[in-house]
Amino acid sequence: MKTKTAKNKIIKERKEENFVGKGVKFLKEAKIEAKKITWPSKKQVLVSALTIMFFSLLIGGYLGLLDVIYNILISFLMK
């Protein structure tokens, strides 16, 4: 009985070490990959942000105009 318990304990410890080892390996590899990232310049970020804002406002205005038109149309039909 004691031998099986001791074997199970050793197997459990090896699995825990393996799990911790895998975690450490993953973090080291993630750090290496993070160093390879090339970030955009401030100008690129600004142009992208302004483009997104412009098109968001454009689409919002278009949908707002459609809403007004449909409200007028529905009010006219309901009279």
PyMOL Python script that loads the backbone (N, CA, C, O; Angstrom):
from pymol import cmd

cmd.read_pdbstr("""\
ATOM      1  N   MET A   1       0.812  -1.193   0.000  1.00  0.00           N
ATOM      2  CA  MET A   1       0.000   0.000   0.000  1.00  0.00           C
ATOM      3  C   MET A   1       0.858   1.261   0.000  1.00  0.00           C
ATOM      4  O   MET A   1       0.571   2.213  -0.726  1.00  0.00           O
ATOM      5  N   LYS A   2       1.885   1.266   0.795  1.00  0.00           N
ATOM      6  CA  LYS A   2       2.727   2.460   0.889  1.00  0.00           C
ATOM      7  C   LYS A   2       3.421   2.745  -0.439  1.00  0.00           C
ATOM      8  O   LYS A   2       3.642   3.905  -0.788  1.00  0.00           O
ATOM      9  N   THR A   3       3.762   1.704  -1.172  1.00  0.00           N
ATOM     10  CA  THR A   3       4.459   1.905  -2.440  1.00  0.00           C
ATOM     11  C   THR A   3       3.546   2.588  -3.447  1.00  0.00           C
ATOM     12  O   THR A   3       3.994   3.491  -4.155  1.00  0.00           O
ATOM     13  N   LYS A   4       2.303   2.196  -3.534  1.00  0.00           N
ATOM     14  CA  LYS A   4       1.383   2.822  -4.480  1.00  0.00           C
ATOM     15  C   LYS A   4       1.162   4.294  -4.122  1.00  0.00           C
ATOM     16  O   LYS A   4       1.111   5.155  -4.999  1.00  0.00           O
ATOM     17  N   THR A   5       1.033   4.564  -2.842  1.00  0.00           N
ATOM     18  CA  THR A   5       0.838   5.940  -2.408  1.00  0.00           C
ATOM     19  C   THR A   5       2.067   6.783  -2.728  1.00  0.00           C
ATOM     20  O   THR A   5       1.944   7.924  -3.174  1.00  0.00           O
ATOM     21  N   ALA A   6       3.238   6.229  -2.504  1.00  0.00           N
ATOM     22  CA  ALA A   6       4.478   6.954  -2.801  1.00  0.00           C
ATOM     23  C   ALA A   6       4.608   7.196  -4.302  1.00  0.00           C
ATOM     24  O   ALA A   6       5.013   8.279  -4.723  1.00  0.00           O
ATOM     25  N   LYS A   7       4.261   6.181  -5.120  1.00  0.00           N
ATOM     26  CA  LYS A   7       4.324   6.338  -6.571  1.00  0.00           C
ATOM     27  C   LYS A   7       3.342   7.413  -7.038  1.00  0.00           C
ATOM     28  O   LYS A   7       3.671   8.248  -7.881  1.00  0.00           O
ATOM     29  N   ASN A   8       2.144   7.377  -6.482  1.00  0.00           N
ATOM     30  CA  ASN A   8       1.146   8.387  -6.854  1.00  0.00           C
ATOM     31  C   ASN A   8       1.616   9.794  -6.482  1.00  0.00           C
ATOM     32  O   ASN A   8       1.390  10.755  -7.217  1.00  0.00           O
ATOM     33  N   LYS A   9       2.269   9.893  -5.335  1.00  0.00           N
ATOM     34  CA  LYS A   9       2.767  11.193  -4.895  1.00  0.00           C
ATOM     35  C   LYS A   9       3.855  11.699  -5.846  1.00  0.00           C
ATOM     36  O   LYS A   9       3.878  12.878  -6.200  1.00  0.00           O
ATOM     37  N   ILE A  10       4.749  10.806  -6.252  1.00  0.00           N
ATOM     38  CA  ILE A  10       5.828  11.180  -7.175  1.00  0.00           C
ATOM     39  C   ILE A  10       5.249  11.595  -8.524  1.00  0.00           C
ATOM     40  O   ILE A  10       5.682  12.589  -9.107  1.00  0.00           O
ATOM     41  N   ILE A  11       4.270  10.838  -9.022  1.00  0.00           N
ATOM     42  CA  ILE A  11       3.635  11.166 -10.303  1.00  0.00           C
ATOM     43  C   ILE A  11       2.946  12.524 -10.220  1.00  0.00           C
ATOM     44  O   ILE A  11       3.035  13.326 -11.149  1.00  0.00           O
ATOM     45  N   LYS A  12       2.261  12.781  -9.106  1.00  0.00           N
ATOM     46  CA  LYS A  12       1.574  14.042  -8.916  1.00  0.00           C
ATOM     47  C   LYS A  12       2.577  15.198  -8.899  1.00  0.00           C
ATOM     48  O   LYS A  12       2.318  16.242  -9.498  1.00  0.00           O
ATOM     49  N   GLU A  13       3.711  15.030  -8.227  1.00  0.00           N
ATOM     50  CA  GLU A  13       4.737  16.074  -8.170  1.00  0.00           C
ATOM     51  C   GLU A  13       5.313  16.346  -9.555  1.00  0.00           C
ATOM     52  O   GLU A  13       5.561  17.501  -9.904  1.00  0.00           O
ATOM     53  N   ARG A  14       5.530  15.299 -10.348  1.00  0.00           N
ATOM     54  CA  ARG A  14       6.059  15.468 -11.694  1.00  0.00           C
ATOM     55  C   ARG A  14       5.075  16.238 -12.576  1.00  0.00           C
ATOM     56  O   ARG A  14       5.477  17.089 -13.370  1.00  0.00           O
ATOM     57  N   LYS A  15       3.790  15.935 -12.431  1.00  0.00           N
ATOM     58  CA  LYS A  15       2.780  16.645 -13.213  1.00  0.00           C
ATOM     59  C   LYS A  15       2.756  18.121 -12.839  1.00  0.00           C
ATOM     60  O   LYS A  15       2.642  18.985 -13.708  1.00  0.00           O
ATOM     61  N   GLU A  16       2.864  18.410 -11.532  1.00  0.00           N
ATOM     62  CA  GLU A  16       2.871  19.809 -11.094  1.00  0.00           C
ATOM     63  C   GLU A  16       4.096  20.533 -11.632  1.00  0.00           C
ATOM     64  O   GLU A  16       3.995  21.674 -12.085  1.00  0.00           O
ATOM     65  N   GLU A  17       5.266  19.872 -11.586  1.00  0.00           N
ATOM     66  CA  GLU A  17       6.487  20.476 -12.116  1.00  0.00           C
ATOM     67  C   GLU A  17       6.335  20.718 -13.613  1.00  0.00           C
ATOM     68  O   GLU A  17       6.733  21.764 -14.126  1.00  0.00           O
ATOM     69  N   ASN A  18       5.762  19.754 -14.302  1.00  0.00           N
ATOM     70  CA  ASN A  18       5.560  19.879 -15.733  1.00  0.00           C
ATOM     71  C   ASN A  18       4.626  21.054 -16.036  1.00  0.00           C
ATOM     72  O   ASN A  18       4.870  21.813 -16.974  1.00  0.00           O
ATOM     73  N   PHE A  19       3.576  21.206 -15.260  1.00  0.00           N
ATOM     74  CA  PHE A  19       2.627  22.300 -15.447  1.00  0.00           C
ATOM     75  C   PHE A  19       3.311  23.640 -15.217  1.00  0.00           C
ATOM     76  O   PHE A  19       3.143  24.562 -16.015  1.00  0.00           O
ATOM     77  N   VAL A  20       4.074  23.762 -14.149  1.00  0.00           N
ATOM     78  CA  VAL A  20       4.788  25.002 -13.845  1.00  0.00           C
ATOM     79  C   VAL A  20       5.837  25.267 -14.919  1.00  0.00           C
ATOM     80  O   VAL A  20       5.998  26.402 -15.367  1.00  0.00           O
ATOM     81  N   GLY A  21       6.543  24.231 -15.328  1.00  0.00           N
ATOM     82  CA  GLY A  21       7.559  24.378 -16.369  1.00  0.00           C
ATOM     83  C   GLY A  21       6.961  24.869 -17.679  1.00  0.00           C
ATOM     84  O   GLY A  21       7.545  25.715 -18.356  1.00  0.00           O
ATOM     85  N   LYS A  22       5.806  24.341 -18.030  1.00  0.00           N
ATOM     86  CA  LYS A  22       5.128  24.781 -19.252  1.00  0.00           C
ATOM     87  C   LYS A  22       4.707  26.239 -19.142  1.00  0.00           C
ATOM     88  O   LYS A  22       4.801  26.992 -20.111  1.00  0.00           O
ATOM     89  N   GLY A  23       4.247  26.634 -17.972  1.00  0.00           N
ATOM     90  CA  GLY A  23       3.840  28.017 -17.766  1.00  0.00           C
ATOM     91  C   GLY A  23       5.015  28.976 -17.897  1.00  0.00           C
ATOM     92  O   GLY A  23       4.900  30.031 -18.521  1.00  0.00           O
ATOM     93  N   VAL A  24       6.142  28.604 -17.308  1.00  0.00           N
ATOM     94  CA  VAL A  24       7.342  29.441 -17.391  1.00  0.00           C
ATOM     95  C   VAL A  24       7.824  29.519 -18.838  1.00  0.00           C
ATOM     96  O   VAL A  24       8.201  30.590 -19.312  1.00  0.00           O
ATOM     97  N   LYS A  25       7.810  28.392 -19.534  1.00  0.00           N
ATOM     98  CA  LYS A  25       8.230  28.370 -20.935  1.00  0.00           C
ATOM     99  C   LYS A  25       7.336  29.274 -21.778  1.00  0.00           C
ATOM    100  O   LYS A  25       7.821  30.019 -22.630  1.00  0.00           O
ATOM    101  N   PHE A  26       6.035  29.204 -21.538  1.00  0.00           N
ATOM    102  CA  PHE A  26       5.093  30.041 -22.280  1.00  0.00           C
ATOM    103  C   PHE A  26       5.377  31.525 -22.054  1.00  0.00           C
ATOM    104  O   PHE A  26       5.387  32.305 -23.007  1.00  0.00           O
ATOM    105  N   LEU A  27       5.606  31.918 -20.804  1.00  0.00           N
ATOM    106  CA  LEU A  27       5.857  33.320 -20.505  1.00  0.00           C
ATOM    107  C   LEU A  27       7.155  33.804 -21.147  1.00  0.00           C
ATOM    108  O   LEU A  27       7.218  34.937 -21.625  1.00  0.00           O
ATOM    109  N   LYS A  28       8.182  32.970 -21.166  1.00  0.00           N
ATOM    110  CA  LYS A  28       9.446  33.338 -21.814  1.00  0.00           C
ATOM    111  C   LYS A  28       9.239  33.531 -23.313  1.00  0.00           C
ATOM    112  O   LYS A  28       9.743  34.494 -23.891  1.00  0.00           O
ATOM    113  N   GLU A  29       8.504  32.626 -23.938  1.00  0.00           N
ATOM    114  CA  GLU A  29       8.244  32.727 -25.375  1.00  0.00           C
ATOM    115  C   GLU A  29       7.370  33.950 -25.686  1.00  0.00           C
ATOM    116  O   GLU A  29       7.566  34.609 -26.707  1.00  0.00           O
ATOM    117  N   ALA A  30       6.424  34.244 -24.821  1.00  0.00           N
ATOM    118  CA  ALA A  30       5.563  35.416 -25.025  1.00  0.00           C
ATOM    119  C   ALA A  30       6.393  36.699 -24.953  1.00  0.00           C
ATOM    120  O   ALA A  30       6.163  37.634 -25.719  1.00  0.00           O
ATOM    121  N   LYS A  31       7.348  36.739 -24.039  1.00  0.00           N
ATOM    122  CA  LYS A  31       8.221  37.913 -23.911  1.00  0.00           C
ATOM    123  C   LYS A  31       9.058  38.096 -25.180  1.00  0.00           C
ATOM    124  O   LYS A  31       9.230  39.217 -25.659  1.00  0.00           O
ATOM    125  N   ILE A  32       9.573  36.999 -25.715  1.00  0.00           N
ATOM    126  CA  ILE A  32      10.364  37.058 -26.951  1.00  0.00           C
ATOM    127  C   ILE A  32       9.510  37.565 -28.105  1.00  0.00           C
ATOM    128  O   ILE A  32       9.958  38.409 -28.881  1.00  0.00           O
ATOM    129  N   GLU A  33       8.283  37.059 -28.226  1.00  0.00           N
ATOM    130  CA  GLU A  33       7.390  37.488 -29.308  1.00  0.00           C
ATOM    131  C   GLU A  33       6.972  38.948 -29.138  1.00  0.00           C
ATOM    132  O   GLU A  33       6.816  39.664 -30.127  1.00  0.00           O
ATOM    133  N   ALA A  34       6.793  39.391 -27.907  1.00  0.00           N
ATOM    134  CA  ALA A  34       6.387  40.778 -27.660  1.00  0.00           C
ATOM    135  C   ALA A  34       7.470  41.749 -28.120  1.00  0.00           C
ATOM    136  O   ALA A  34       7.165  42.870 -28.527  1.00  0.00           O
ATOM    137  N   LYS A  35       8.710  41.336 -28.060  1.00  0.00           N
ATOM    138  CA  LYS A  35       9.799  42.200 -28.517  1.00  0.00           C
ATOM    139  C   LYS A  35       9.793  42.369 -30.029  1.00  0.00           C
ATOM    140  O   LYS A  35      10.390  43.316 -30.540  1.00  0.00           O
ATOM    141  N   LYS A  36       9.135  41.476 -30.754  1.00  0.00           N
ATOM    142  CA  LYS A  36       9.088  41.532 -32.214  1.00  0.00           C
ATOM    143  C   LYS A  36       7.989  42.463 -32.737  1.00  0.00           C
ATOM    144  O   LYS A  36       7.923  42.720 -33.939  1.00  0.00           O
ATOM    145  N   ILE A  37       7.138  42.963 -31.859  1.00  0.00           N
ATOM    146  CA  ILE A  37       6.016  43.805 -32.277  1.00  0.00           C
ATOM    147  C   ILE A  37       6.530  45.141 -32.794  1.00  0.00           C
ATOM    148  O   ILE A  37       7.392  45.769 -32.181  1.00  0.00           O
ATOM    149  N   THR A  38       5.989  45.566 -33.930  1.00  0.00           N
ATOM    150  CA  THR A  38       6.296  46.902 -34.441  1.00  0.00           C
ATOM    151  C   THR A  38       5.042  47.751 -34.283  1.00  0.00           C
ATOM    152  O   THR A  38       4.004  47.467 -34.880  1.00  0.00           O
ATOM    153  N   TRP A  39       5.153  48.784 -33.478  1.00  0.00           N
ATOM    154  CA  TRP A  39       4.016  49.634 -33.186  1.00  0.00           C
ATOM    155  C   TRP A  39       3.904  50.726 -34.235  1.00  0.00           C
ATOM    156  O   TRP A  39       4.925  51.182 -34.748  1.00  0.00           O
ATOM    157  N   PRO A  40       2.687  51.162 -34.573  1.00  0.00           N
ATOM    158  CA  PRO A  40       2.520  52.241 -35.551  1.00  0.00           C
ATOM    159  C   PRO A  40       2.985  53.570 -34.954  1.00  0.00           C
ATOM    160  O   PRO A  40       3.040  53.741 -33.736  1.00  0.00           O
ATOM    161  N   SER A  41       3.315  54.499 -35.842  1.00  0.00           N
ATOM    162  CA  SER A  41       3.745  55.820 -35.387  1.00  0.00           C
ATOM    163  C   SER A  41       2.534  56.608 -34.893  1.00  0.00           C
ATOM    164  O   SER A  41       1.388  56.220 -35.123  1.00  0.00           O
ATOM    165  N   LYS A  42       2.805  57.721 -34.212  1.00  0.00           N
ATOM    166  CA  LYS A  42       1.707  58.566 -33.721  1.00  0.00           C
ATOM    167  C   LYS A  42       0.870  59.083 -34.888  1.00  0.00           C
ATOM    168  O   LYS A  42      -0.353  59.178 -34.785  1.00  0.00           O
ATOM    169  N   LYS A  43       1.527  59.414 -35.992  1.00  0.00           N
ATOM    170  CA  LYS A  43       0.814  59.928 -37.165  1.00  0.00           C
ATOM    171  C   LYS A  43      -0.144  58.876 -37.717  1.00  0.00           C
ATOM    172  O   LYS A  43      -1.282  59.198 -38.058  1.00  0.00           O
ATOM    173  N   GLN A  44       0.300  57.625 -37.810  1.00  0.00           N
ATOM    174  CA  GLN A  44      -0.555  56.549 -38.318  1.00  0.00           C
ATOM    175  C   GLN A  44      -1.758  56.339 -37.405  1.00  0.00           C
ATOM    176  O   GLN A  44      -2.875  56.136 -37.880  1.00  0.00           O
ATOM    177  N   VAL A  45      -1.529  56.387 -36.102  1.00  0.00           N
ATOM    178  CA  VAL A  45      -2.624  56.202 -35.143  1.00  0.00           C
ATOM    179  C   VAL A  45      -3.621  57.344 -35.266  1.00  0.00           C
ATOM    180  O   VAL A  45      -4.831  57.118 -35.264  1.00  0.00           O
ATOM    181  N   LEU A  46      -3.115  58.578 -35.374  1.00  0.00           N
ATOM    182  CA  LEU A  46      -3.984  59.742 -35.485  1.00  0.00           C
ATOM    183  C   LEU A  46      -4.817  59.686 -36.766  1.00  0.00           C
ATOM    184  O   LEU A  46      -6.023  59.932 -36.730  1.00  0.00           O
ATOM    185  N   VAL A  47      -4.185  59.366 -37.896  1.00  0.00           N
ATOM    186  CA  VAL A  47      -4.913  59.281 -39.170  1.00  0.00           C
ATOM    187  C   VAL A  47      -5.982  58.190 -39.103  1.00  0.00           C
ATOM    188  O   VAL A  47      -7.108  58.395 -39.557  1.00  0.00           O
ATOM    189  N   SER A  48      -5.634  57.043 -38.543  1.00  0.00           N
ATOM    190  CA  SER A  48      -6.607  55.946 -38.420  1.00  0.00           C
ATOM    191  C   SER A  48      -7.779  56.345 -37.533  1.00  0.00           C
ATOM    192  O   SER A  48      -8.935  56.086 -37.870  1.00  0.00           O
ATOM    193  N   ALA A  49      -7.482  56.978 -36.396  1.00  0.00           N
ATOM    194  CA  ALA A  49      -8.543  57.384 -35.474  1.00  0.00           C
ATOM    195  C   ALA A  49      -9.463  58.421 -36.126  1.00  0.00           C
ATOM    196  O   ALA A  49     -10.685  58.334 -36.001  1.00  0.00           O
ATOM    197  N   LEU A  50      -8.882  59.392 -36.816  1.00  0.00           N
ATOM    198  CA  LEU A  50      -9.710  60.416 -37.475  1.00  0.00           C
ATOM    199  C   LEU A  50     -10.552  59.817 -38.596  1.00  0.00           C
ATOM    200  O   LEU A  50     -11.702  60.213 -38.785  1.00  0.00           O
ATOM    201  N   THR A  51      -9.993  58.869 -39.338  1.00  0.00           N
ATOM    202  CA  THR A  51     -10.749  58.200 -40.402  1.00  0.00           C
ATOM    203  C   THR A  51     -11.946  57.452 -39.823  1.00  0.00           C
ATOM    204  O   THR A  51     -13.052  57.520 -40.359  1.00  0.00           O
ATOM    205  N   ILE A  52     -11.717  56.750 -38.743  1.00  0.00           N
ATOM    206  CA  ILE A  52     -12.804  55.993 -38.103  1.00  0.00           C
ATOM    207  C   ILE A  52     -13.879  56.946 -37.584  1.00  0.00           C
ATOM    208  O   ILE A  52     -15.072  56.688 -37.745  1.00  0.00           O
ATOM    209  N   MET A  53     -13.454  58.054 -36.959  1.00  0.00           N
ATOM    210  CA  MET A  53     -14.428  59.028 -36.462  1.00  0.00           C
ATOM    211  C   MET A  53     -15.237  59.639 -37.600  1.00  0.00           C
ATOM    212  O   MET A  53     -16.455  59.783 -37.488  1.00  0.00           O
ATOM    213  N   PHE A  54     -14.570  59.997 -38.693  1.00  0.00           N
ATOM    214  CA  PHE A  54     -15.254  60.590 -39.831  1.00  0.00           C
ATOM    215  C   PHE A  54     -16.325  59.648 -40.381  1.00  0.00           C
ATOM    216  O   PHE A  54     -17.474  60.050 -40.566  1.00  0.00           O
ATOM    217  N   PHE A  55     -15.950  58.403 -40.641  1.00  0.00           N
ATOM    218  CA  PHE A  55     -16.914  57.465 -41.211  1.00  0.00           C
ATOM    219  C   PHE A  55     -18.018  57.112 -40.218  1.00  0.00           C
ATOM    220  O   PHE A  55     -19.152  56.856 -40.623  1.00  0.00           O
ATOM    221  N   SER A  56     -17.702  57.097 -38.930  1.00  0.00           N
ATOM    222  CA  SER A  56     -18.749  56.849 -37.921  1.00  0.00           C
ATOM    223  C   SER A  56     -19.775  57.967 -37.932  1.00  0.00           C
ATOM    224  O   SER A  56     -20.979  57.716 -37.877  1.00  0.00           O
ATOM    225  N   LEU A  57     -19.292  59.216 -38.003  1.00  0.00           N
ATOM    226  CA  LEU A  57     -20.212  60.357 -38.062  1.00  0.00           C
ATOM    227  C   LEU A  57     -21.015  60.343 -39.363  1.00  0.00           C
ATOM    228  O   LEU A  57     -22.209  60.640 -39.361  1.00  0.00           O
ATOM    229  N   LEU A  58     -20.366  60.003 -40.458  1.00  0.00           N
ATOM    230  CA  LEU A  58     -21.036  59.948 -41.749  1.00  0.00           C
ATOM    231  C   LEU A  58     -22.163  58.906 -41.734  1.00  0.00           C
ATOM    232  O   LEU A  58     -23.282  59.196 -42.156  1.00  0.00           O
ATOM    233  N   ILE A  59     -21.876  57.738 -41.264  1.00  0.00           N
ATOM    234  CA  ILE A  59     -22.887  56.667 -41.211  1.00  0.00           C
ATOM    235  C   ILE A  59     -23.981  57.025 -40.207  1.00  0.00           C
ATOM    236  O   ILE A  59     -25.161  56.779 -40.457  1.00  0.00           O
ATOM    237  N   GLY A  60     -23.583  57.613 -39.055  1.00  0.00           N
ATOM    238  CA  GLY A  60     -24.580  58.042 -38.065  1.00  0.00           C
ATOM    239  C   GLY A  60     -25.514  59.094 -38.637  1.00  0.00           C
ATOM    240  O   GLY A  60     -26.720  59.048 -38.393  1.00  0.00           O
ATOM    241  N   GLY A  61     -24.967  60.051 -39.402  1.00  0.00           N
ATOM    242  CA  GLY A  61     -25.796  61.078 -40.031  1.00  0.00           C
ATOM    243  C   GLY A  61     -26.748  60.484 -41.049  1.00  0.00           C
ATOM    244  O   GLY A  61     -27.916  60.867 -41.123  1.00  0.00           O
ATOM    245  N   TYR A  62     -26.238  59.543 -41.834  1.00  0.00           N
ATOM    246  CA  TYR A  62     -27.073  58.877 -42.843  1.00  0.00           C
ATOM    247  C   TYR A  62     -28.235  58.132 -42.174  1.00  0.00           C
ATOM    248  O   TYR A  62     -29.385  58.249 -42.599  1.00  0.00           O
ATOM    249  N   LEU A  63     -27.923  57.369 -41.126  1.00  0.00           N
ATOM    250  CA  LEU A  63     -28.983  56.625 -40.438  1.00  0.00           C
ATOM    251  C   LEU A  63     -29.960  57.569 -39.738  1.00  0.00           C
ATOM    252  O   LEU A  63     -31.161  57.302 -39.692  1.00  0.00           O
ATOM    253  N   GLY A  64     -29.439  58.678 -39.190  1.00  0.00           N
ATOM    254  CA  GLY A  64     -30.324  59.668 -38.565  1.00  0.00           C
ATOM    255  C   GLY A  64     -31.263  60.288 -39.578  1.00  0.00           C
ATOM    256  O   GLY A  64     -32.447  60.475 -39.297  1.00  0.00           O
ATOM    257  N   LEU A  65     -30.742  60.611 -40.769  1.00  0.00           N
ATOM    258  CA  LEU A  65     -31.566  61.175 -41.839  1.00  0.00           C
ATOM    259  C   LEU A  65     -32.652  60.187 -42.266  1.00  0.00           C
ATOM    260  O   LEU A  65     -33.807  60.571 -42.453  1.00  0.00           O
ATOM    261  N   LEU A  66     -32.281  58.921 -42.419  1.00  0.00           N
ATOM    262  CA  LEU A  66     -33.282  57.895 -42.750  1.00  0.00           C
ATOM    263  C   LEU A  66     -34.358  57.808 -41.677  1.00  0.00           C
ATOM    264  O   LEU A  66     -35.539  57.650 -41.987  1.00  0.00           O
ATOM    265  N   ASP A  67     -33.950  57.912 -40.409  1.00  0.00           N
ATOM    266  CA  ASP A  67     -34.904  57.846 -39.305  1.00  0.00           C
ATOM    267  C   ASP A  67     -35.903  58.994 -39.388  1.00  0.00           C
ATOM    268  O   ASP A  67     -37.103  58.789 -39.209  1.00  0.00           O
ATOM    269  N   VAL A  68     -35.413  60.197 -39.657  1.00  0.00           N
ATOM    270  CA  VAL A  68     -36.295  61.358 -39.769  1.00  0.00           C
ATOM    271  C   VAL A  68     -37.260  61.173 -40.935  1.00  0.00           C
ATOM    272  O   VAL A  68     -38.458  61.420 -40.801  1.00  0.00           O
ATOM    273  N   ILE A  69     -36.733  60.738 -42.082  1.00  0.00           N
ATOM    274  CA  ILE A  69     -37.570  60.537 -43.264  1.00  0.00           C
ATOM    275  C   ILE A  69     -38.654  59.494 -42.994  1.00  0.00           C
ATOM    276  O   ILE A  69     -39.820  59.708 -43.328  1.00  0.00           O
ATOM    277  N   TYR A  70     -38.275  58.371 -42.393  1.00  0.00           N
ATOM    278  CA  TYR A  70     -39.260  57.325 -42.109  1.00  0.00           C
ATOM    279  C   TYR A  70     -40.280  57.781 -41.070  1.00  0.00           C
ATOM    280  O   TYR A  70     -41.452  57.417 -41.161  1.00  0.00           O
ATOM    281  N   ASN A  71     -39.858  58.570 -40.088  1.00  0.00           N
ATOM    282  CA  ASN A  71     -40.822  59.093 -39.099  1.00  0.00           C
ATOM    283  C   ASN A  71     -41.834  60.004 -39.765  1.00  0.00           C
ATOM    284  O   ASN A  71     -43.028  59.919 -39.481  1.00  0.00           O
ATOM    285  N   ILE A  72     -41.367  60.878 -40.652  1.00  0.00           N
ATOM    286  CA  ILE A  72     -42.287  61.773 -41.372  1.00  0.00           C
ATOM    287  C   ILE A  72     -43.242  60.953 -42.244  1.00  0.00           C
ATOM    288  O   ILE A  72     -44.443  61.222 -42.276  1.00  0.00           O
ATOM    289  N   LEU A  73     -42.709  59.959 -42.945  1.00  0.00           N
ATOM    290  CA  LEU A  73     -43.513  59.109 -43.809  1.00  0.00           C
ATOM    291  C   LEU A  73     -44.575  58.339 -43.022  1.00  0.00           C
ATOM    292  O   LEU A  73     -45.733  58.272 -43.435  1.00  0.00           O
ATOM    293  N   ILE A  74     -44.183  57.771 -41.906  1.00  0.00           N
ATOM    294  CA  ILE A  74     -45.123  56.998 -41.084  1.00  0.00           C
ATOM    295  C   ILE A  74     -46.166  57.920 -40.470  1.00  0.00           C
ATOM    296  O   ILE A  74     -47.339  57.554 -40.401  1.00  0.00           O
ATOM    297  N   SER A  75     -45.761  59.124 -40.015  1.00  0.00           N
ATOM    298  CA  SER A  75     -46.739  60.074 -39.455  1.00  0.00           C
ATOM    299  C   SER A  75     -47.749  60.472 -40.512  1.00  0.00           C
ATOM    300  O   SER A  75     -48.941  60.582 -40.222  1.00  0.00           O
ATOM    301  N   PHE A  76     -47.286  60.691 -41.742  1.00  0.00           N
ATOM    302  CA  PHE A  76     -48.174  61.052 -42.846  1.00  0.00           C
ATOM    303  C   PHE A  76     -49.165  59.925 -43.127  1.00  0.00           C
ATOM    304  O   PHE A  76     -50.352  60.177 -43.331  1.00  0.00           O
ATOM    305  N   LEU A  77     -48.682  58.688 -43.139  1.00  0.00           N
ATOM    306  CA  LEU A  77     -49.564  57.545 -43.423  1.00  0.00           C
ATOM    307  C   LEU A  77     -50.538  57.259 -42.296  1.00  0.00           C
ATOM    308  O   LEU A  77     -51.616  56.717 -42.541  1.00  0.00           O
ATOM    309  N   MET A  78     -50.187  57.609 -41.068  1.00  0.00           N
ATOM    310  CA  MET A  78     -51.063  57.331 -39.945  1.00  0.00           C
ATOM    311  C   MET A  78     -52.213  58.337 -39.815  1.00  0.00           C
ATOM    312  O   MET A  78     -53.183  58.076 -39.105  1.00  0.00           O
ATOM    313  N   LYS A  79     -52.107  59.503 -40.508  1.00  0.00           N
ATOM    314  CA  LYS A  79     -53.165  60.535 -40.409  1.00  0.00           C
ATOM    315  C   LYS A  79     -54.389  60.174 -41.175  1.00  0.00           C
ATOM    316  O   LYS A  79     -55.356  60.935 -41.188  1.00  0.00           O
TER     317      LYS A  79
END
""", "prot")
cmd.dss("prot")
cmd.show_as("cartoon", "prot")
cmd.util.cbc("prot")
cmd.orient("prot")
